[in-house]
């Protein structure tokens, strides 16, 4: 892994496309940084890490890019950095939650944040039993370790799920073997909302059109295939406005609760997604510690809030102190 001669920001990740906008922002402000692409490699537990700030951007969806063990390699790497007293942005506990949606739900609930009713299952028979026990008019299944909405399926009945399970391949399930069966919350307005936090502070809300599916990747360089929700390429030009900064968003209680939740779990940079039902209840169903920002939506909102620039300044400030 490359090392700078002096203190630097080290970006830990496994997706070069998602790194590009942050790289541009760091370069523009002259912040020294290094690219730690975590896929294969080695490090010595007895060696001293380099001086600097280490920003963890490991993604729960890394296995979908043929980086099956990036998360497993990143876990001891972060522990090594922490053991040597290095500043780690989104440390071991943040990564732990990133790849465990069941524990996300428990953590959110512990902070008084409403989440959809959820059952945890392993194996086709248990998944089907969970759907029957849930007794919901509509429900979804999703992998415990997911990302970008991949693997999320909506069903109208346990019978429909049973038919799907009969032909489902191993790739349709979470790499850890755990599936969440969750009551489906119908978005009252056809969109979900994503709340972004940098440096532990709320920066803005993004509305995402959710009328066509669950793959809601916000990155400008997102590589989601067969999805109308990745704002790059032909799909983006045919369906503008799927991502929109919500300048009118107001929910101090939810923001405060998420701020406390993130602080308790060492999430300095992250996002949370919620859906609002017809009764006005907001259900937070996902925490993302490897957040991306849609720059087109920022420009359409006037360009006064540019999250990658804010993130780069935050990391530079961490390095200066």
Phi, psi and omega per residue, in radians:
X1 nan 2.329 -3.075
X2 -1.141 2.556 -3.108
X3 -2.282 2.378 3.110
X4 -1.438 2.725 3.098
X5 -1.172 -0.560 3.123
X6 -2.183 -3.067 3.114
X7 -0.998 2.465 -3.093
X8 -2.660 2.913 2.977
X9 -1.530 2.229 3.110
X10 -1.916 2.063 -3.106
X11 -1.711 2.014 -3.086
X12 -1.715 2.096 -3.027
X13 -2.821 -3.093 3.056
X14 -2.539 0.347 -3.131
X15 -2.435 1.802 -3.058
X16 -1.117 -0.585 -3.121
X17 -1.131 -0.703 3.133
X18 -1.239 -0.366 -3.099
X19 -1.377 -0.513 -2.955
X20 -0.912 -0.828 -3.124
X21 -1.134 -0.649 3.094
X22 -1.196 -0.687 3.079
X23 -0.995 -0.788 -3.134
X24 -1.093 -0.699 -3.126
X25 -1.204 -0.709 3.102
X26 -1.143 -0.758 3.124
X27 -1.117 -0.688 -3.088
X28 -1.104 -0.572 -3.139
X29 -1.694 0.066 3.044
X30 1.296 0.445 3.133
X31 -1.447 2.185 3.082
X32 -1.174 2.348 -3.104
X33 -2.645 2.814 3.102
X34 -2.321 2.589 -3.108
X35 -1.699 1.929 3.044
X36 -1.844 1.664 3.122
X37 -1.496 1.956 -3.001
X38 -1.770 1.776 3.080
X39 -2.360 -1.095 3.018
X40 -2.277 2.723 3.128
X41 2.651 -2.972 -3.125
X42 -2.628 2.761 3.003
X43 -2.678 2.710 -3.104
X44 -1.682 2.223 3.129
X45 -1.168 -0.365 -3.115
X46 -1.648 -0.134 3.134
X47 -1.422 2.724 3.065
X48 -1.447 2.236 3.036
X49 -1.156 2.773 3.069
X50 -1.146 2.830 3.102
X51 -1.364 2.423 3.096
X52 2.659 -2.918 3.109
X53 -1.981 2.353 -3.047
X54 -2.008 2.027 -3.082
X55 -1.820 1.953 -3.123
X56 -1.475 2.046 3.076
X57 -2.091 0.463 3.139
X58 -1.090 2.453 -3.027
X59 -1.952 2.520 3.064
X60 -1.153 -0.354 -3.119
X61 -1.637 0.232 -3.076
X62 -1.011 -0.590 -3.107
X63 -1.131 -0.379 3.127
X64 -1.341 -0.151 3.109
X65 -1.934 0.450 -3.139
X66 1.126 0.448 3.055
X67 -1.970 1.083 -2.961
X68 -1.037 -0.611 -3.038
X69 -1.971 0.359 3.088
X70 -1.081 -0.748 3.130
X71 -1.087 -0.793 -3.118
X72 -1.109 -0.599 3.083
X73 -1.289 -0.608 -3.097
X74 -1.207 -0.566 -3.096
X75 -1.047 -0.917 3.081
X76 -1.196 -0.470 3.092
X77 -1.093 -0.823 3.127
X78 -1.138 -0.680 3.115
X79 -1.094 -0.684 3.101
X80 -1.088 -0.797 3.130
X81 -1.085 -0.780 3.138
X82 -1.141 -0.673 -3.131
X83 -1.089 -0.478 3.127
X84 -1.697 0.211 3.018
X85 1.326 0.342 3.141
X86 -1.398 2.665 3.071
X87 -1.347 2.070 3.127
X88 -2.068 2.061 3.062
X89 -1.518 2.084 -3.010
X90 1.190 1.250 -3.051
X91 -1.377 -2.783 -3.030
X92 -0.970 -0.715 -3.124
X93 -1.191 -0.632 3.078
X94 -1.090 -0.767 3.110
X95 -1.143 -0.679 3.123
X96 -0.973 -0.799 3.130
X97 -1.244 -0.636 -3.111
X98 -0.928 -0.644 -3.028
X99 -1.850 0.285 -3.126
X100 -2.469 1.567 -3.063
X101 -1.191 -0.514 3.100
X102 -1.084 -0.751 3.140
X103 -1.284 -0.444 3.000
X104 -1.039 -0.803 -3.102
X105 -1.087 -0.724 3.127
X106 -1.142 -0.713 -3.135
X107 -1.156 -0.755 3.102
X108 -1.061 -0.803 -3.133
X109 -1.083 -0.628 3.135
X110 -1.125 -0.373 3.105
X111 -1.782 0.318 3.058
X112 1.295 0.386 -3.103
X113 -1.752 2.211 -3.091
X114 -1.185 2.335 3.073
X115 -2.275 2.743 3.110
X116 -1.151 2.604 3.069
X117 -1.045 2.268 -2.981
X118 -2.408 2.406 2.989
X119 -2.032 2.565 -3.118
X120 -1.893 2.271 -3.066
X121 -2.440 2.682 3.053
X122 -2.342 2.098 -3.130
X123 1.719 2.568 -3.073
X124 -0.973 -0.745 -3.113
X125 -1.131 -0.721 3.140
X126 -1.194 -0.641 3.110
X127 -1.081 -0.787 3.141
X128 -1.152 -0.709 3.105
X129 -1.104 -0.664 3.127
X130 -1.123 -0.720 3.133
X131 -1.098 -0.697 3.130
X132 -1.207 -0.671 3.136
X133 -1.199 -0.550 -3.130
X134 -1.148 -0.595 3.092
X135 0.920 0.746 3.123
X136 -1.705 2.590 3.110
X137 -1.080 -0.720 3.034
X138 -2.405 2.590 -3.117
X139 -2.610 2.830 3.085
X140 -2.121 2.716 2.909
X141 -2.053 2.553 3.112
X142 -2.649 2.647 -3.127
X143 -1.242 2.524 3.078
X144 -1.073 -0.703 3.004
X145 -1.895 1.804 -3.085
X146 -2.145 -2.139 -3.107
X147 2.174 2.332 3.113
X148 1.151 0.196 -3.094
X149 1.422 0.087 -3.118
X150 -1.147 2.430 3.086
X151 1.464 -0.041 3.141
X152 -1.418 2.244 -3.109
X153 -2.258 2.414 3.116
X154 -1.832 2.344 -3.133
X155 -2.280 2.628 3.110
X156 -1.711 -0.191 -3.105
X157 -2.868 2.722 3.030
X158 -1.030 -0.575 3.119
X159 -1.095 -0.699 3.098
X160 -1.134 -0.690 3.084
X161 -1.103 -0.736 -3.130
X162 -1.051 -0.729 3.109
X163 -1.113 -0.702 3.129
X164 -1.144 -0.727 -3.109
X165 -1.103 -0.534 -3.103
X166 -1.109 -0.491 -3.100
X167 -2.014 0.015 -3.095
X168 -1.187 2.416 3.104
X169 -1.607 2.852 3.131
X170 -0.990 -0.528 -3.115
X171 -1.161 -0.283 -3.124
X172 -1.359 -0.144 -3.042
X173 -1.966 2.915 3.141
X174 -1.133 2.498 3.113
X175 -1.117 -0.313 3.086
X176 -1.625 0.048 3.063
X177 1.415 0.080 -3.066
X178 -1.884 2.307 3.125
X179 -2.090 2.417 3.038
X180 -1.727 2.316 3.041
X181 -1.926 2.063 -2.886
X182 -2.312 2.422 3.065
X183 -1.059 2.293 -3.133
X184 -1.398 2.274 3.075
X185 -1.821 1.995 -3.133
X186 -1.278 2.088 3.116
X187 -1.135 2.165 -3.062
X188 -1.123 -0.538 -3.079
X189 -1.905 0.067 -3.140
X190 1.431 0.154 3.116
X191 -2.372 2.812 2.967
X192 -1.898 2.897 3.138
X193 -2.178 2.374 -3.125
X194 -2.006 2.171 3.141
X195 -1.796 2.181 -3.058
X196 -1.814 2.418 3.129
X197 -2.265 2.358 3.053
X198 -2.292 2.279 -3.113
X199 1.109 0.450 -3.129
X200 1.410 0.090 -3.121
X201 -2.059 2.460 3.112
X202 -1.200 2.301 -3.140
X203 -1.926 -0.779 3.066
X204 -2.946 2.948 3.076
X205 -1.926 2.498 3.110
X206 -2.115 2.192 3.008
X207 -1.549 2.370 -3.107
X208 -2.195 2.156 3.100
X209 -1.074 2.090 -3.083
X210 -2.013 0.407 -3.050
X211 -1.370 -0.236 -3.040
X212 -2.051 0.026 -3.131
X213 2.775 -3.021 -3.017
X214 -1.907 -0.132 -3.116
X215 -1.460 1.703 -2.947
X216 -2.014 0.774 -3.125
X217 -1.117 2.155 -3.111
X218 -1.581 -0.099 -3.004
X219 -1.206 2.467 3.064
X220 -1.128 -0.512 3.128
X221 -1.812 0.437 -3.061
X222 -1.089 2.482 -3.100
X223 -1.924 0.406 3.082
X224 -1.118 2.258 -3.138
X225 -1.676 2.660 3.078
X226 0.939 0.689 -3.124
X227 -2.295 2.330 3.079
X228 -1.365 -0.045 -2.995
X229 -1.783 -0.073 3.083
X230 -1.522 2.030 -2.980
X231 -1.406 0.867 3.036
X232 -2.408 2.806 3.030
X233 1.210 -2.874 -3.044
X234 -1.043 -0.681 -3.095
X235 -1.044 -0.648 -3.115
X236 -1.194 -0.746 -3.094
X237 -1.218 -0.480 -3.138
X238 -1.418 -0.361 -3.069
X239 -2.352 1.194 -3.121
X240 -1.179 2.753 3.033
X241 1.415 0.211 3.115
X242 -1.203 -0.447 3.064
X243 -2.012 2.206 -3.080
X244 -2.483 2.245 3.064
X245 -1.194 2.220 -3.124
X246 -1.672 1.659 -3.119
X247 -1.217 -0.338 -3.058
X248 -1.655 0.069 -3.091
X249 -1.105 2.267 3.081
X250 -2.481 2.036 3.025
X251 -2.848 1.351 -3.057
X252 -1.058 -0.649 -3.101
X253 -1.124 -0.760 3.139
X254 -1.188 -0.758 3.121
X255 -1.059 -0.769 3.136
X256 -1.107 -0.726 -3.135
X257 -1.151 -0.715 3.106
X258 -1.193 -0.661 3.099
X259 -1.029 -0.776 3.119
X260 -1.166 -0.712 3.118
X261 -1.079 -0.799 -3.135
X262 -1.130 -0.746 -3.141
X263 -1.075 -0.728 -3.127
X264 -1.156 -0.367 -3.086
X265 -1.986 0.321 3.034
X266 1.067 0.578 3.090
X267 -1.715 1.791 3.137
X268 -1.545 -0.508 3.119
X269 -2.295 2.113 -3.097
X270 -3.010 -3.095 -3.138
X271 -2.556 2.757 3.034
X272 -2.347 2.484 -3.127
X273 -1.996 2.397 3.090
X274 -2.340 2.792 3.056
X275 -2.195 2.459 -3.141
X276 -1.877 2.277 -3.123
X277 -1.596 -3.097 -3.059
X278 -1.194 -0.270 3.108
X279 -1.618 0.026 -3.134
X280 1.473 0.139 3.099
X281 -1.439 2.351 3.141
X282 -1.846 2.180 -3.116
X283 -1.954 2.079 3.060
X284 -1.517 2.170 -3.042
X285 -2.088 -0.053 -3.092
X286 -2.721 2.440 2.955
X287 -2.002 2.353 3.141
X288 -2.217 2.045 3.134
X289 -1.725 0.030 3.049
X290 -2.074 1.164 -2.950
X291 -1.431 2.582 3.053
X292 -2.134 2.835 -3.057
X293 -2.233 2.440 3.132
X294 -1.601 1.841 -3.051
X295 -1.241 -0.479 3.090
X296 -1.129 -0.749 3.104
X297 -1.101 -0.656 3.109
X298 -1.110 -0.739 3.142
X299 -1.168 -0.684 3.131
X300 -1.159 -0.385 3.110
X301 -1.586 0.142 3.096
X302 1.909 -0.181 3.060
X303 1.235 0.253 -3.114
X304 -1.429 -0.406 3.093
X305 -2.038 1.921 -3.141
X306 -2.049 1.833 -2.938
X307 -1.141 -0.663 3.136
X308 -1.109 -0.640 3.091
X309 -1.176 -0.704 3.096
X310 -1.119 -0.705 3.120
X311 -1.124 -0.757 3.126
X312 -1.093 -0.705 3.101
X313 -1.138 -0.713 3.113
X314 -1.044 -0.803 -3.134
X315 -1.150 -0.670 3.095
X316 -1.110 -0.697 3.116
X317 -1.152 -0.666 3.068
X318 -1.090 -0.699 3.118
X319 -1.160 -0.646 -3.112
X320 -1.209 -0.408 -3.104
X321 -1.819 nan nan
